Amino acid sequence: MSAMNPTEPSLQAAINAAIGHIAVTAATAAERAAELLGGMASAATRVQQREAYLGARSELRRQLPSFGHSFDEALRAKIRGELDPRPSPQQQPAGTNWMSLSLVDDSEVEERMLSDRISQAISHECEWELSDLAAYMGALMRIGHADAERNPLRPDNVGAALYTAIGKVSTDLEMRKILARELGPVMAKAMRLCYAEIVRDLQARGIQPANMNVRSVEGPGSDRVISGYASLPRDEALSSGSHFDSGQGELSSRGTGPGSSQRGSLGRGAGAQAVADAEMMSLIRRLTFIASQPGGLDDAEPLGARGHGRSPSQSGTGRLQGTGGGSMPGALGGGTGGLRGDGLTGLMAVNLIRAHRDELRQASSGTLDHMVIDVVGSLFDQILSDSRVPPQMARQIARLQLPVLRVALSDASFFSSRKHPVRRFVNRIASLACAFDDFDDGPGRQFLARVGELVQEIIEGDFDQVDVYAAKLTLLEAFIAQQNESDVQSNGATASLLDGKESDLRVQQRYMQQLHVALAPLAMQDYLRDFLWQVWSQALVLAARRDGPAAERTQRLRRAASELVLSVQPKGTPALRKTFLMQLPGLMKTLNEGMALIGLPEEAQKEFFGKLLPAHAESLKGQPMSDLDRNMLAKQLEAAFDAPLPRADQVSSSQAGALDAAAIEPHFSAEEVKRVGLVTESAVDWDGKVDIDLSADVADTLEPQQDVDPGVDIDLSVATADPAEPSQGPQLIDHLRLGFAYQMHLKDKWQKVRLSYVSQGRTFFVFTHGRGHQETLSLTARMLARMCDTNRLRAVESSYLLERATARARRQLAAMKTEAAVAH
């Protein structure tokens, strides 16, 4: 059949409408990617990485109009080039192979690779939708069959146009890489609905799909058909991809319908697996959709009976059953409510996996899937009965039961890695919820509402893709950071004051390094050099900060530094000894003043003077320095200490993350200590014993012996290469997380606190406690490290939610094995 003339109105109108759909999708994806880049910037731990994300977000938002226009033009040019009559073979240039890439600039190769990655991501996400679209485009273009490679709307063209539009946003290759990496997956997921919408538009135009079968070769044996898609009846290939119609009923029987006689062995194998997978996905989506509807479900209408040909009672599950056989209506209310608790089983929400176990097992493809269903069901038994999780959050987690099951069925690493995105998301919302005392008002209510929104987005989106959970976790952490910042700012501008103190410390550290370099070549005792650049530099910076660099005290402290070095030089003449004895009282007074200014501990002062006084006595003997050497030393000292102090704007960004908070102790006035609630050394009884065991759930982390699983082939033990985070001890300080709850031992009692703020250089840590988190406790890094070392700071949770649930599930399996052995 001859190909359609590209100028025909029906083709042009359909193609123009399709391009419009894709262009709108690209613009929406760009806005979404900008939002994700902002969340990733907030969660970034390195300044360079944060600045790269913020720069990419800023450029993308600023260039959104140019991006959309460029994408539309590039896509139209690609499609126009394919629909125009092709030149004769004599006019066609020879194809370029990969061997010729040596003549191409490396940046062009890099750009081609980035474009291809976007195309591959779209192809992977939209396999079913593209199969549908190829059939309709084959009919529209009068090709006679579905030909994915001749589909002008295929991912290759979309990906190339998208990367061309990215090129309009920025000319910087690194920024393009970031935009391609983040925009590609967003676009890929959005194209599923876009392609489905294009198919619906073609259906509305009265276009009938061409034969889905594609011949593999021309010539003998060309009647052999290779098509996995052909093995599915038409009503099974839903155009909306993973968004299955809850009223569709059971998927049609395999092996029936038009064209079934043409299916090959590949179609029977891959098609059967695809049908089983689609059937499970359809069931999970249907149950999740019904469970997420507002309002209660009464006893007369069990969950799963609506919009489906088979009710749970037909499959043996009946209504949602408790241990006593009563019906559990359980429904989700209003988006931030949740599945109601099961009073008969002690669960805070209904276990939907248990309630629909038979349906799920029937829709699964084998014994291993049956085991996964039972194991995940057992995990949610433990999750929904965990006393550490507030009931309000348990109901939100309950909404994720079936999406989590879907991921566990398709990704074995869910059980083996603590860092699996789904595990991290569930653990994180549970842990963050533990820090709130009130969900009816204030920050707790805001947090619960945000979690409800993210859970709803997961349920309505592609919840079988683990990247979705990672993205939602990034957005959640950005929300927590913003919420904590507002919380701290409302308490007397604590964060602003501490940021200023950390800026001072950065200046201090840079000045210490500056002095260290300047004093290194000068001849003097090591203890004296160390005192000047490590201790006296702090006094110089603090005096300049408080009084100004030209103030009398600042100048006097600078002169004292030079006089100190000269005071220990040999003095063999009476004139030199007389001058020394006249200057000594003033020098000692200034030294004491500087040490008091920075609060140098008494032990450190005694140690220094214990070395200085004998050096003074020794300097009264021996051969004196020549006038030339003495004058040269004085000039060198003067140059070192008269050098201007670094400015805060010179070190804030370049020194970010490199601050050695343990080496320099910040200085606070009495008023500042009160304002930020600074916990000082004297506020803690370090001699007191801390012997209260707060680990009420410590037994949940104890792993039973490895031989307890009664025939289950799923290993519930997490790999040792992925160790658990510490909940107490010296290492805890490196694993503190914003928004988490901790127990702090102060004034002879334990107090529940919430980590609300960590300064950029991890110099200061701010905790809030009390109902509504009204009172602030600030600790320096050195103070916090000592609290962790002495076990005066511990995490409220001794392990994360899923780890606790796993340990209890394994003990439950062990008990079942013991009971079975006794019974036999």
DAHU-V934290 format. One record per backbone hydrogen bond with DSSP energy under -0.5 kcal/mol. CO is the residue of the C=O (numbers start at 1). NH is the residue of the N-H. Records with the same first field share a line. If there is no record, write none. Layout:
BEGIN
CO = NH ; NH
END
This chain:
BEGIN
5 = 8
8 = 12
9 = 13
10 = 14
11 = 15
12 = 16
13 = 17
14 = 18
15 = 19
16 = 20
17 = 21
18 = 22
19 = 23
20 = 24
21 = 25
22 = 26
23 = 27
24 = 28
25 = 29
26 = 30
27 = 31
28 = 32
29 = 33
30 = 34
31 = 35
32 = 36
33 = 37
34 = 38
35 = 39
36 = 40
37 = 41
38 = 42
39 = 43
40 = 44
46 = 50
47 = 51
48 = 52
49 = 53
50 = 54
51 = 55
52 = 56
53 = 57
54 = 58
55 = 59
56 = 60
57 = 61
58 = 62
59 = 63
61 = 64
63 = 67
64 = 68
65 = 69
66 = 70
67 = 71
68 = 72
69 = 73
70 = 74
71 = 75
72 = 76
73 = 77
74 = 78
75 = 79
76 = 80
77 = 81
78 = 82
79 = 83
80 = 84
88 = 91 ; 92
95 = 97
97 = 100
98 = 101
99 = 102
100 = 103
101 = 104
105 = 108 ; 109
106 = 110
107 = 111
108 = 112
109 = 113
110 = 114
111 = 115
112 = 116
113 = 117
114 = 118
115 = 119
116 = 120
117 = 121
118 = 122
119 = 123
120 = 124
121 = 125
122 = 126
124 = 127
126 = 130
127 = 131
128 = 132
129 = 133
130 = 134
131 = 135
132 = 136
133 = 137
134 = 138 ; 147
135 = 139 ; 210
136 = 140
137 = 141
138 = 143 ; 144
139 = 142
141 = 4
144 = 211
145 = 147
147 = 150
148 = 151
150 = 152
151 = 154
154 = 157 ; 158
155 = 159
156 = 160
157 = 161
158 = 162
159 = 163
160 = 164
161 = 165
162 = 166
163 = 167
164 = 168
165 = 168 ; 169
166 = 169 ; 170
172 = 176
173 = 177
174 = 178
175 = 179
176 = 180
177 = 181
178 = 182
179 = 183
180 = 184
181 = 185
182 = 186
183 = 187
184 = 188
185 = 189
186 = 190
187 = 191
188 = 192
189 = 192 ; 193
190 = 194
191 = 195
192 = 196
193 = 197
194 = 198
195 = 199
196 = 200
197 = 201
198 = 202
199 = 203
200 = 204
201 = 205
202 = 207
203 = 206
211 = 146
214 = 226
219 = 222
221 = 224
224 = 216
225 = 227
228 = 231
229 = 232
231 = 255
233 = 236 ; 237
234 = 237
236 = 238
238 = 241
240 = 243
242 = 244
245 = 248
253 = 256
257 = 260
259 = 262
260 = 263
264 = 268
265 = 269
266 = 270 ; 271
267 = 271
268 = 272
269 = 273
270 = 274
271 = 275
272 = 276
273 = 277
274 = 278
275 = 279
276 = 280
277 = 281
278 = 282
279 = 283
280 = 284
281 = 285
282 = 286
283 = 287
284 = 288
285 = 289
286 = 290
287 = 291
288 = 292
290 = 293
291 = 332
293 = 332
296 = 298
298 = 301
302 = 305
305 = 308
307 = 249
311 = 314 ; 315
312 = 315 ; 317 ; 318
313 = 316
319 = 321
320 = 328
322 = 325
326 = 322
327 = 329
331 = 340
332 = 334
333 = 337
340 = 350
341 = 343
342 = 345 ; 346 ; 347
347 = 342
350 = 352
351 = 355
352 = 356
354 = 357
356 = 360
357 = 361
358 = 362
359 = 363
360 = 364
366 = 370
367 = 371
368 = 372
369 = 373
370 = 374
371 = 375
372 = 376
373 = 377
374 = 378
375 = 379
376 = 380
377 = 381
378 = 382
379 = 383
380 = 384
382 = 385
383 = 386
384 = 348
386 = 389
388 = 390
390 = 393 ; 394
391 = 395
392 = 396
393 = 397
394 = 398
395 = 339 ; 399
396 = 399
397 = 400
398 = 401
400 = 404
401 = 405
402 = 406
403 = 407
404 = 408
405 = 409
406 = 410
407 = 411
411 = 414
412 = 415 ; 416
413 = 417
416 = 719
417 = 420
420 = 424
421 = 425
422 = 426
423 = 427
424 = 428
425 = 429
426 = 430
427 = 431
428 = 432
429 = 433
430 = 434
432 = 435
433 = 436
441 = 444 ; 445
442 = 446
443 = 447
444 = 448
445 = 449
446 = 450
447 = 451
448 = 452
449 = 453
450 = 454
451 = 455
452 = 456
453 = 457
454 = 458
455 = 459
456 = 460
457 = 461
461 = 463
462 = 465
464 = 466
465 = 468 ; 469
466 = 469 ; 470
467 = 471
468 = 472
469 = 473
470 = 474
471 = 475
472 = 476
473 = 477
474 = 478
475 = 479
476 = 480
477 = 481
478 = 482
479 = 483
480 = 484
481 = 485
482 = 486
483 = 487
484 = 488
485 = 489
486 = 490
488 = 491 ; 494
489 = 493
490 = 492
491 = 494
493 = 497
494 = 498
495 = 499
496 = 500
497 = 501
498 = 502
499 = 503
500 = 504
501 = 505
502 = 506
503 = 507
504 = 508
505 = 509
506 = 510
507 = 511
508 = 512
509 = 513
510 = 514
511 = 515
512 = 516
513 = 517
514 = 518
515 = 519
516 = 520
517 = 521
519 = 522
522 = 524
525 = 529
526 = 530
527 = 531
528 = 532
529 = 533
530 = 534 ; 535
531 = 535 ; 536
532 = 537
535 = 538 ; 539
536 = 540
537 = 541
538 = 542
539 = 543
540 = 544
541 = 545
542 = 546
543 = 547 ; 548
544 = 548
548 = 551
551 = 555
552 = 556
553 = 557
554 = 558
555 = 559
556 = 560
557 = 561
558 = 562
559 = 563
560 = 564
561 = 565
562 = 566
563 = 567
564 = 568
565 = 568
566 = 569
570 = 625
573 = 577
574 = 578
575 = 579
576 = 580
577 = 581
578 = 582
579 = 583
580 = 584
581 = 585
583 = 587
584 = 588
585 = 589
586 = 590
587 = 591
588 = 592
589 = 593
590 = 594
591 = 595
592 = 596
593 = 597
594 = 598
595 = 599 ; 600
596 = 599
601 = 605
602 = 606
603 = 607
604 = 608
605 = 609
606 = 610
607 = 611
608 = 611 ; 612
609 = 613
611 = 615
612 = 616
613 = 617
614 = 618
615 = 619
616 = 620
617 = 620
618 = 621
619 = 571
626 = 630
627 = 631
628 = 632
629 = 633
630 = 634
631 = 635
632 = 636
633 = 637
634 = 638
635 = 639
636 = 640
637 = 641
638 = 642
639 = 643
647 = 650 ; 651
648 = 651 ; 652
651 = 655
653 = 656
655 = 658
659 = 661
660 = 663 ; 664
664 = 666
669 = 673
670 = 674
671 = 675
672 = 676
673 = 677 ; 678
677 = 778
678 = 680
680 = 683
681 = 684
683 = 747
684 = 686
685 = 688
689 = 691
691 = 693
692 = 694
694 = 696
695 = 698
697 = 700
698 = 701
699 = 702
701 = 703
705 = 708
709 = 711
713 = 715
714 = 716
719 = 722
727 = 795
729 = 732
730 = 733
731 = 734
732 = 735
733 = 736
737 = 740
740 = 755
741 = 796
742 = 753
743 = 794
744 = 746 ; 751
746 = 749
749 = 746
751 = 744 ; 753
752 = 770
753 = 742
754 = 756 ; 768
755 = 739
757 = 766
759 = 762
763 = 781
764 = 759
765 = 779
766 = 756 ; 757
767 = 777
768 = 754
769 = 775
770 = 773
775 = 769
777 = 767
778 = 679
779 = 765
780 = 784
781 = 785
782 = 786
783 = 787
784 = 788
785 = 789
786 = 790
787 = 792 ; 793
788 = 791
792 = 745
794 = 743
796 = 798
800 = 804
801 = 805
802 = 806
803 = 807
804 = 808
805 = 809
806 = 810
807 = 811
808 = 812
809 = 813
810 = 814
811 = 815
812 = 816
813 = 817
814 = 818
815 = 819
816 = 820
817 = 821
818 = 822
819 = 823
820 = 824
END
